[in-house]
């Protein structure tokens, strides 16, 4: 896992494994697009916001 994802996991209070599963799920749902190892494009802002 890149240090960027490890940092993101730490900032969100998740384990790196949980973050990876969440990102995969969000991508499957069409809410985000992962570009490379360091860029996350938000496609479904409203859907993600409803999770909070």
N, CA, C and O of each residue as an XYZ file, in Angstrom:
208
protein
N       0.845     -1.169      0.000
C       0.000      0.000      0.000
C       0.894      1.237      0.000
O       1.885      1.298      0.727
N       0.538      2.206     -0.811
C       1.340      3.428     -0.877
C       1.225      4.195      0.425
O       0.269      4.017      1.179
N       2.189      5.037      0.681
C       2.142      5.834      1.897
C       0.966      6.800      1.863
O       0.454      7.163      2.922
N       0.516      7.231      0.684
C      -0.636      8.120      0.590
C      -1.888      7.423      1.117
O      -2.674      8.030      1.845
N      -2.078      6.168      0.761
C      -3.241      5.431      1.268
C      -3.099      5.121      2.747
O      -4.087      5.149      3.481
N      -1.897      4.827      3.192
C      -1.678      4.590      4.613
C      -1.973      5.863      5.402
O      -2.563      5.806      6.481
N      -1.563      7.013      4.864
C      -1.868      8.295      5.506
C      -3.369      8.545      5.538
O      -3.904      8.976      6.559
N      -4.052      8.277      4.426
C      -5.499      8.464      4.370
C      -6.193      7.549      5.371
O      -7.116      7.975      6.066
N      -5.762      6.309      5.448
C      -6.337      5.372      6.418
C      -6.152      5.897      7.833
O      -7.081      5.853      8.640
N      -4.979      6.386      8.131
C      -4.692      6.919      9.457
C      -5.569      8.130      9.768
O      -6.108      8.237     10.870
N      -5.714      9.033      8.817
C      -6.515     10.247      9.025
C      -7.993      9.946      9.204
O      -8.699     10.697      9.877
N      -8.471      8.862      8.616
C      -9.883      8.510      8.727
C     -10.160      7.519      9.851
O     -11.311      7.163     10.100
N      -9.110      7.078     10.524
C      -9.290      6.148     11.634
C      -9.572      4.728     11.186
O     -10.112      3.933     11.955
N      -9.217      4.397      9.959
C      -9.432      3.053      9.430
C      -8.111      2.319      9.322
O      -7.042      2.927      9.258
N      -8.206      0.999      9.302
C      -7.019      0.221      8.977
C      -6.815      0.324      7.462
O      -7.773      0.577      6.732
N      -5.607      0.135      6.989
C      -5.372      0.166      5.535
C      -6.237     -0.850      4.784
O      -6.675     -0.587      3.664
N      -6.478     -1.998      5.394
C      -7.304     -3.022      4.747
C      -8.747     -2.554      4.607
O      -9.369     -2.761      3.565
N      -9.288     -1.919      5.657
C     -10.661     -1.415      5.605
C     -10.777     -0.310      4.572
O     -11.748     -0.265      3.816
N      -9.794      0.584      4.531
C      -9.806      1.654      3.531
C      -9.817      1.060      2.131
O     -10.566      1.522      1.270
N      -9.006      0.054      1.893
C      -8.951     -0.584      0.575
C     -10.305     -1.177      0.195
O     -10.753     -1.027     -0.942
N     -10.956     -1.850      1.144
C     -12.278     -2.428      0.867
C     -13.304     -1.337      0.579
O     -14.118     -1.478     -0.334
N     -13.272     -0.254      1.345
C     -14.222      0.850      1.140
C     -13.998      1.500     -0.224
O     -14.957      1.760     -0.950
N     -12.758      1.762     -0.571
C     -12.476      2.365     -1.876
C     -12.938      1.463     -3.015
O     -13.486      1.944     -4.007
N     -12.720      0.172     -2.878
C     -13.172     -0.776     -3.907
C     -14.683     -0.758     -4.030
O     -15.220     -0.767     -5.137
N     -15.375     -0.733     -2.890
C     -16.846     -0.693     -2.888
C     -17.345      0.605     -3.529
O     -18.256      0.577     -4.356
N     -16.751      1.741     -3.151
C     -17.178      3.021     -3.705
C     -16.954      3.060     -5.212
O     -17.760      3.629     -5.949
N     -15.868      2.459     -5.667
C     -15.601      2.408     -7.106
C     -16.628      1.512     -7.800
O     -17.126      1.854     -8.872
N     -16.941      0.381     -7.199
C     -17.938     -0.533     -7.766
C     -19.307      0.142     -7.888
O     -20.043     -0.101     -8.844
N     -19.639      0.988     -6.914
C     -20.915      1.698     -6.917
C     -20.926      2.880     -7.891
O     -21.979      3.465     -8.146
N     -19.748      3.233     -8.439
C     -19.661      4.341     -9.375
C     -19.549      5.697     -8.699
O     -19.772      6.727     -9.334
N     -19.208      5.706     -7.418
C     -19.118      6.951     -6.658
C     -17.752      7.601     -6.780
O     -17.628      8.818     -6.641
N     -16.724      6.796     -7.038
C     -15.365      7.317     -7.196
C     -14.705      6.602     -8.365
O     -15.174      5.565     -8.832
N     -13.603      7.188     -8.823
C     -12.750      6.554     -9.826
C     -11.321      6.673     -9.313
O     -10.860      7.768     -8.993
N     -10.632      5.561     -9.236
C      -9.241      5.565     -8.801
C      -8.366      5.715    -10.033
O      -8.470      4.943    -10.986
N      -7.507      6.716     -9.997
C      -6.577      6.953    -11.105
C      -5.171      6.780    -10.571
O      -4.661      7.624     -9.834
N      -4.557      5.686    -10.948
C      -3.226      5.397    -10.431
C      -3.303      5.046     -8.957
O      -4.334      4.582     -8.471
N      -2.219      5.267     -8.259
C      -2.166      4.907     -6.843
C      -2.380      6.102     -5.922
O      -2.465      5.940     -4.705
N      -2.470      7.312     -6.502
C      -2.500      8.493     -5.636
C      -3.650      9.448     -5.908
O      -3.733     10.499     -5.271
N      -4.537      9.114     -6.833
C      -5.599     10.056     -7.182
C      -6.964      9.386     -7.107
O      -7.182      8.316     -7.674
N      -7.881     10.043     -6.393
C      -9.264      9.588     -6.279
C     -10.147     10.683     -6.859
O     -10.113     11.821     -6.390
N     -10.937     10.350     -7.874
C     -11.860     11.295     -8.486
C     -13.254     10.981     -7.942
O     -13.728      9.849     -8.046
N     -13.900     11.981     -7.367
C     -15.238     11.791     -6.809
C     -16.259     11.993     -7.918
O     -16.307     13.051     -8.545
N     -17.069     10.976     -8.154
C     -18.082     11.015     -9.199
C     -19.485     11.159     -8.614
O     -20.370     11.731     -9.251
N     -19.686     10.648     -7.419
C     -21.003     10.663     -6.794
C     -20.980     11.392     -5.462
O     -21.144     10.784     -4.404
N     -20.775     12.701     -5.524
C     -20.637     13.489     -4.305
C     -21.859     13.348     -3.395
O     -21.710     13.192     -2.183
N     -23.052     13.400     -3.961
C     -24.263     13.314     -3.155
C     -24.389     11.958     -2.487
O     -24.787     11.878     -1.325
N     -24.058     10.899     -3.196
C     -24.128      9.557     -2.649
C     -23.143      9.389     -1.501
O     -23.477      8.805     -0.471
N     -21.946      9.895     -1.677
C     -20.942      9.805     -0.609
C     -21.358     10.638      0.598
O     -21.192     10.208      1.739
N     -21.895     11.824      0.349
C     -22.323     12.701      1.446
C     -23.452     12.059      2.246
O     -23.551     12.272      3.454
N     -24.298     11.279      1.590
C     -25.412     10.645      2.305
C     -24.932      9.586      3.296
O     -25.699      9.171      4.165
N     -23.692      9.145      3.184
C     -23.153      8.163      4.102
C     -22.784      8.778      5.446
O     -22.591      8.060      6.427
N     -22.689     10.083      5.492
C     -22.251     10.754      6.729
C     -23.410     11.040      7.640
O     -23.221     11.599      8.721
